[in-house]
Amino acid sequence: MPAGAERRIVAYEPDRIGGRERLLRAAYRWRSWLLCRLGRHLWTLRRNPEMGGREALYEDCRRCGRERTTYDPRDQGAVWGARRPTL
């Protein structure tokens, strides 16, 4: 070991969760429950490998697991996520 270098011993306990982390997790669960309850889901696009075409696509909420099977394809030509007006 070089001169002046100290070796630190860190007590590592992977199964313990601190009070602050426990509070943050509880706050996130409560916030997620409230947002989904109000209808503000966090939809993510999924694909069913057993089907093909448009029927293979569906969305589900990443927080509560609710599925939305009526897929309305978003405008694929929009720039930066903006939607074009429909006529």
PyMOL commands that set and color helices and strands:
alter all, ss='L'
color gray80, all
select helices_A, chain A and resi 19-37+53-56
alter helices_A, ss='H'
color red, helices_A
select strands_A, chain A and resi 43-47+57-61+67-68
alter strands_A, ss='S'
color yellow, strands_A
deselect
rebuild
show_as cartoon
